[in-house]
């Protein structure tokens, strides 16, 4: 049942113009950034960072902007089309519906990440690749995309409009990033930012310093938002 839900959403997603527009915009922007930051003569890159550091770091911020566009239709679109009532009446467990929707959104985001593999091919021919740092950066990509997908699923269950889902999802993600930017210090706010913020965690992946705590943060936060989504879906089934 989970795979049927996931496949249904993926087929719908890749047969709409929005999917291909997002994919084209992502591929064009991320590859232009890759060329300009890592190969353009006008940009001087500190030697302490790997050659792909800046492109992956910039890609994280573009992924944050595009992820809400890919997740905003997960449940909001079902309500606008009137199919949410059908999903709530068929014999599907709430967690099966949530996991199926989550997997479809996560696969959509992983498709964007897969499009950046052209950069690895280019680097293989023009420069040496530090494998552990590259794997660390892409592990950060994958972990972050799981968290972004779970946030989008939860927000999409709370509102009726896809546009509202996009704005609120982007707002929640921005708050988590801003909290992380406040982690440089010794006060209580900095400690909270270091624990809850996304930016402080993703920096460790991009710098090649993968810690168990940072990995568990993304997995745990994604699990928490999926639990919230499960509760919101159950409440909708009970109260209508």
C-alpha positions as CSV (number, residue, x, y, z in Angstrom):
1,X,0.0,0.0,0.0
2,X,2.8,2.4,0.8
3,X,4.5,1.8,-2.5
4,X,1.1,2.3,-4.4
5,X,0.6,5.6,-2.7
6,X,4.2,6.7,-3.4
7,X,4.1,5.5,-7.1
8,X,0.7,7.4,-7.6
9,X,2.2,10.6,-6.4
10,X,5.4,10.2,-8.4
11,X,3.5,9.5,-11.6
12,X,1.4,12.6,-11.0
13,X,4.5,14.6,-10.1
14,X,6.5,13.8,-13.2
15,X,3.5,14.4,-15.5
16,X,3.0,18.0,-14.4
17,X,5.0,21.0,-15.7
18,X,5.9,22.0,-12.2
19,X,8.2,19.0,-11.8
20,X,10.2,19.7,-14.9
21,X,10.3,23.4,-14.3
22,X,11.8,22.8,-10.9
23,X,14.2,20.2,-12.2
24,X,15.3,22.5,-15.0
25,X,15.7,25.5,-12.8
26,X,17.7,23.5,-10.2
27,X,20.0,21.9,-12.8
28,X,20.7,25.2,-14.5
29,X,21.4,27.2,-11.4
30,X,23.4,24.6,-9.5
31,X,25.7,23.9,-12.5
32,X,26.2,27.6,-13.1
33,X,27.1,28.1,-9.5
34,X,29.4,25.1,-9.7
35,X,31.3,26.6,-12.7
36,X,31.4,30.1,-11.3
37,X,32.5,29.3,-7.7
38,X,34.9,26.5,-8.6
39,X,36.3,27.3,-12.0
40,X,35.7,30.9,-12.9
41,X,39.0,32.9,-12.7
42,X,37.3,35.9,-11.0
43,X,36.5,33.8,-7.9
44,X,39.4,33.0,-5.5
45,X,38.7,30.0,-3.5
46,X,40.5,29.4,-0.2
47,X,42.7,26.3,-0.5
48,X,41.5,24.9,2.8
49,X,38.1,23.8,1.3
50,X,37.6,21.1,-1.3
51,X,36.9,22.2,-4.8
52,X,33.2,21.2,-4.6
53,X,32.5,22.8,-1.1
54,X,31.0,26.0,-2.4
55,X,28.7,24.4,-5.0
56,X,27.3,22.0,-2.4
57,X,26.9,24.7,0.2
58,X,25.0,26.9,-2.3
59,X,23.0,23.9,-3.4
60,X,21.8,23.4,0.1
61,X,20.2,26.9,0.1
62,X,18.6,26.4,-3.3
63,X,17.2,23.0,-2.1
64,X,15.6,24.8,0.9
65,X,13.8,27.2,-1.6
66,X,12.7,24.4,-4.0
67,X,11.7,21.7,-1.5
68,X,8.5,23.5,-0.4
69,X,7.4,23.7,-4.0
70,X,7.7,19.9,-4.4
71,X,6.0,19.1,-1.1
72,X,3.2,21.7,-1.0
73,X,0.8,19.6,-3.1
74,X,1.2,16.4,-1.1
75,X,-2.1,16.8,0.8
76,X,-3.2,20.4,0.0
77,X,-3.7,19.3,-3.7
78,X,-5.7,16.3,-2.5
79,X,-8.2,18.7,-0.8
80,X,-8.4,21.1,-3.7
81,X,-9.2,18.3,-6.0
82,X,-11.6,16.6,-3.6
83,X,-9.7,13.3,-3.4
84,X,-8.8,13.7,0.2
85,X,-12.2,12.3,1.2
86,X,-11.5,9.2,-0.8
87,X,-8.2,8.7,0.8
88,X,-9.8,9.1,4.3
89,X,-12.5,6.5,3.6
90,X,-10.5,3.7,1.9
91,X,-9.0,1.1,4.2
92,X,-5.5,2.7,4.5
93,X,-3.8,3.2,7.8
94,X,-2.8,6.7,8.7
95,X,0.9,5.8,8.9
96,X,0.8,4.0,5.5
97,X,-0.5,7.2,3.9
98,X,2.0,9.4,5.7
99,X,5.0,7.2,4.8
100,X,3.8,6.8,1.2
101,X,3.5,10.6,0.8
102,X,6.8,11.1,2.6
103,X,8.7,8.7,0.3
104,X,7.3,10.3,-2.8
105,X,8.4,13.8,-1.7
106,X,11.8,12.4,-0.6
107,X,12.4,10.7,-3.9
108,X,11.5,13.9,-5.7
109,X,14.2,15.7,-3.7
110,X,16.7,12.9,-4.3
111,X,16.1,13.3,-8.0
112,X,17.3,16.9,-7.7
113,X,20.4,15.7,-5.9
114,X,21.0,13.0,-8.5
115,X,21.1,15.8,-11.1
116,X,24.3,17.1,-9.5
117,X,26.2,14.0,-10.2
118,X,27.4,15.6,-13.5
119,X,29.6,17.7,-11.3
120,X,31.3,14.6,-9.9
121,X,32.0,13.4,-13.4
122,X,33.5,16.8,-14.3
123,X,35.7,16.8,-11.2
124,X,36.9,13.3,-11.9
125,X,38.5,14.5,-15.2
126,X,39.8,17.9,-14.1
127,X,40.8,17.4,-10.5
128,X,41.4,15.0,-7.6
129,X,38.3,14.2,-5.5
130,X,38.6,13.7,-1.8
131,X,36.1,10.8,-1.5
132,X,35.3,11.1,2.3
133,X,34.5,14.8,2.0
134,X,32.4,14.3,-1.1
135,X,30.4,11.4,0.6
136,X,30.0,13.5,3.7
137,X,28.5,16.4,1.6
138,X,26.1,14.2,-0.2
139,X,25.1,12.4,3.1
140,X,24.2,15.9,4.3
141,X,22.2,16.5,1.1
142,X,20.2,13.2,1.6
143,X,19.7,13.7,5.4
144,X,18.5,17.3,4.9
145,X,16.1,16.4,2.1
146,X,14.5,13.8,4.4
147,X,13.9,16.5,7.0
148,X,12.6,19.0,4.4
149,X,10.2,16.3,3.0
150,X,8.8,15.6,6.5
151,X,8.2,19.3,7.2
152,X,6.4,19.7,3.9
153,X,4.1,16.7,4.6
154,X,3.2,18.1,8.0
155,X,2.5,21.6,6.8
156,X,0.5,20.4,3.8
157,X,-1.9,18.6,6.2
158,X,-2.5,21.8,8.2
159,X,-3.6,24.1,5.4
160,X,-5.9,23.9,2.5
161,X,-4.0,26.0,-0.1
162,X,-0.8,24.8,-1.8
163,X,0.5,28.4,-1.8
164,X,-0.1,28.7,2.0
165,X,1.7,25.3,2.4
166,X,4.7,26.6,0.4
167,X,5.0,29.8,2.5
168,X,4.5,28.1,5.9
169,X,7.0,25.3,5.0
170,X,9.6,27.8,3.9
171,X,8.9,29.8,7.1
172,X,9.5,26.7,9.4
173,X,12.7,25.8,7.5
174,X,13.9,29.4,7.7
175,X,13.4,29.5,11.4
176,X,15.4,26.3,11.9
177,X,18.2,27.8,9.8
178,X,18.1,31.1,11.7
179,X,18.3,29.3,15.0
180,X,21.4,27.5,13.8
181,X,23.0,30.8,12.8
182,X,22.6,32.0,16.4
183,X,24.8,29.1,17.7
184,X,28.1,31.0,17.8
185,X,28.4,32.0,21.4
186,X,28.3,30.7,25.0
187,X,24.8,31.8,26.1
188,X,21.6,29.7,26.4
189,X,20.3,30.9,23.0
190,X,23.5,29.7,21.3
191,X,23.2,26.3,23.0
192,X,19.6,26.0,21.8
193,X,20.7,27.1,18.3
194,X,23.5,24.6,18.3
195,X,21.1,21.8,19.3
196,X,18.0,22.6,17.2
197,X,19.5,24.6,14.2
198,X,19.9,23.1,10.8
199,X,22.8,25.3,9.6
200,X,25.2,24.3,12.4
201,X,24.5,20.7,11.6
202,X,24.8,20.9,7.8
203,X,28.1,22.7,8.1
204,X,29.6,19.7,9.8
205,X,28.6,17.5,6.8
206,X,29.9,20.0,4.2
207,X,33.3,20.3,6.0
208,X,33.7,16.5,6.0
209,X,33.1,16.1,9.7
210,X,30.3,13.7,10.0
211,X,29.1,13.1,13.6
212,X,26.6,10.7,14.8
213,X,24.8,13.5,16.6
214,X,24.3,15.5,13.4
215,X,23.1,12.5,11.5
216,X,20.6,11.5,14.3
217,X,19.4,15.1,14.4
218,X,18.2,15.0,10.8
219,X,16.7,11.5,11.2
220,X,15.1,12.3,14.6
221,X,13.7,15.6,13.5
222,X,12.2,14.0,10.3
223,X,10.6,11.3,12.5
224,X,9.2,14.0,14.8
225,X,7.5,15.9,12.0
226,X,6.2,12.6,10.6
227,X,4.6,11.9,14.0
228,X,3.1,15.4,13.9
229,X,1.7,14.7,10.4
230,X,0.3,11.4,11.6
231,X,-1.5,13.2,14.4
232,X,-2.8,15.9,12.1
233,X,-4.2,13.3,9.6
234,X,-5.8,11.3,12.4
235,X,-7.4,14.5,13.7
236,X,-8.8,15.2,10.2
237,X,-10.2,11.7,10.0
238,X,-11.9,12.0,13.4
239,X,-13.3,15.5,13.1
240,X,-13.7,15.6,9.3
